[in-house]
Amino acid sequence: MRLNISTPYLNECVKDVTGYPVSYHIQQRIILEAKRLLYHSDKSVKEIADALGFEDYPYFSRLFSKVTGMSALSFRNKNRD
């Protein structure tokens, strides 16, 4: 489905309404899915990064740590106790 608006205009509208750019919302959704997979699956962090479309595993690890304040393995260990 097309909205018939430009990408910059969509970004501006989303930021005006939410206070955050579209990229922030996408990033939050990716991290939420990563958390779900870390909690509910036995896949390695590298497999999860790959499943979420990250070819660069170290980038995924840095992003996860930046957004959550802990490494993916720490998140898994903390939430599996």
C-alpha positions as CSV (number, residue, x, y, z in Angstrom):
1,M,0.0,0.0,0.0
2,R,1.3,3.4,-0.9
3,L,0.7,6.6,1.1
4,N,1.5,8.9,-1.8
5,I,3.8,11.1,0.3
6,S,7.5,11.5,0.2
7,T,9.8,9.8,2.7
8,P,11.1,13.1,4.1
9,Y,7.5,14.2,4.7
10,L,6.6,10.9,6.4
11,N,9.6,11.3,8.6
12,E,8.6,14.8,9.5
13,C,5.0,13.8,10.3
14,V,6.1,10.9,12.5
15,K,8.7,13.0,14.4
16,D,6.1,15.8,14.9
17,V,3.6,13.4,16.4
18,T,5.9,11.1,18.4
19,G,9.0,13.2,19.0
20,Y,11.2,10.5,17.3
21,P,12.1,9.8,13.7
22,V,10.9,6.7,11.9
23,S,14.4,5.2,12.3
24,Y,14.0,5.2,16.0
25,H,10.7,3.3,15.8
26,I,12.2,0.8,13.4
27,Q,15.2,0.3,15.7
28,Q,12.9,-0.2,18.8
29,R,10.8,-2.8,16.9
30,I,14.0,-4.7,15.9
31,I,15.3,-4.7,19.5
32,L,11.9,-5.9,20.7
33,E,12.0,-8.8,18.3
34,A,15.6,-9.6,19.3
35,K,14.5,-9.7,23.0
36,R,11.7,-12.0,22.1
37,L,14.0,-14.3,20.3
38,L,16.6,-14.2,23.0
39,Y,13.9,-15.1,25.6
40,H,12.0,-17.7,23.7
41,S,14.6,-19.5,21.5
42,D,17.8,-21.3,21.8
43,K,19.3,-19.6,18.8
44,S,22.7,-18.0,19.2
45,V,23.0,-14.2,19.3
46,K,24.7,-14.4,15.9
47,E,21.8,-16.5,14.5
48,I,19.3,-14.0,15.8
49,A,21.3,-11.1,14.3
50,D,21.3,-12.8,11.0
51,A,17.5,-13.6,11.2
52,L,16.9,-9.9,11.8
53,G,18.8,-9.0,8.7
54,F,22.1,-7.9,10.2
55,E,25.0,-9.1,8.1
56,D,27.4,-7.4,10.5
57,Y,27.1,-9.2,13.9
58,P,29.3,-6.8,15.8
59,Y,27.1,-3.9,14.7
60,F,24.0,-5.7,16.0
61,S,25.7,-6.4,19.3
62,R,26.7,-2.7,19.7
63,L,23.1,-1.6,18.8
64,F,21.5,-4.0,21.2
65,S,23.9,-2.8,24.0
66,K,23.3,0.9,23.2
67,V,19.5,0.5,23.2
68,T,19.1,-1.8,26.2
69,G,22.1,-1.0,28.3
70,M,23.3,-4.6,28.4
71,S,24.7,-7.2,26.0
72,A,22.4,-9.6,24.3
73,L,23.9,-12.5,26.3
74,S,23.4,-10.6,29.5
75,F,19.8,-10.0,28.6
76,R,19.3,-13.7,27.9
77,N,21.0,-14.8,31.1
78,K,19.2,-12.3,33.3
79,N,15.7,-13.2,31.9
80,R,16.2,-17.0,32.0
81,D,16.8,-17.2,35.7
